[in-house]
């Protein structure tokens, strides 16, 4: 592979205009942030700021332009006007210096600079920034999105609350400061399988009558616990033992602490880069651009259009050679114990006892509430699903945190992803939705292909809900499709088609739900 010397990286997806030089290490990094007079980021004003500051910014970095071997720029995702300003500058420089140009995915750049700065090798990444909240992991040549926000990024969510309370921009540090004096009050907690949502939480926090420090504390505790829960679930699904925190919200000490505790309890390692690499910065663009250029990836000027909705899993990762994959699960009928992200299931003489584990990273009152609510709801909805014709384990006993049920002999769907099995899974989920229930955690680890009749038995109803909403059904299917895309990327389209065929057999409104799932997938995160 060719070796490149100094690479110039220009970042300007949103509020921070930044440039850096990278060789074998960071050579130079400088930033010119845009700060709105009031309210949030105004895309046109931010772009005007970037345009006016660009010459001075680049002049402070490019002391010896003849030593530059390539230009990297943030191609997306981001605010269109800001991205266009940065792309124009990058193209002009590439032409003037006669060097290669490369467009970098902003999200992947956060991951790569985080790995560089901390030394982690194959992490599950919690990317928490203003506009993005994603749980990302490398698998089979791409960075896969295991879970993400379904509405607004966590940083923007915090900023919306901060604006309502007249805090300056950015609001996160002011919320964190207030939270140090607060106590917990109950707020909505919205996790949908591998995905999460913040809008309801923010609305409830804005309207809450408790003292401001208490609301700030509870907002943080709730939002961060949601992020950590989804991160842990991705670790369990992918079989990885490293967690990396990146993005501007990653500077929050409480979020770092919660992830560290979760990793300690799972025997995993936690990594967070130093402050200069956490927020949006030119170093991450320069470093990732260098990796891409040295692996043979570059852009012709005419192909360098910006992509405001550029997703991490669209990028072919040519600079990584490893082929790590998800952990293989043993036959569940021969286990004595199985630990998931939320519970431990012990097996003895044909009985499975599922006990929810207390989470040290969650505030005690919230943790107890979730354990009790999810245990009761799970038992109630397992019973309702069976009445609707869905194969589920038969329950024999229920306590505050434990459900005893039959041990289902068979193989996890994760380890037997045939089109026939996926089609049968679609039929079962169609029956579930016809019964007015959404599963809430519809991953391939929560379906067992039963011995004998080869029926797909649905397990783990811990996040299930009784609802007739098309949106919730779409999210249910979206979670499964994301899992298929992450664990079987080469066959995911065929498997999704097989699932849809089976789903349509047993659910009359299948077309409407599948259309909604597609809409959910296409929703932008810059809201």
PyMOL commands that set and color helices and strands:
alter all, ss='L'
color gray80, all
select helices_A, chain A and resi 43-61+65-67+80-97+106-118+154-164+172-179+199-207+212-238+248-251+253-266+275-278+282-294+301-303+312-314+332-334+364-387+413-415+419-434+444-446+470-487+492-506+510-522
alter helices_A, ss='H'
color red, helices_A
select strands_A, chain A and resi 6-11+16-22+26-33+68-76+100-105+124-128+133-139+142-148+191-192+195-196+242-246+269-272+337-339+343-348+351-356+395-398+402-406+410-412+437-438+447-450+456-458+465-466
alter strands_A, ss='S'
color yellow, strands_A
deselect
rebuild
show_as cartoon
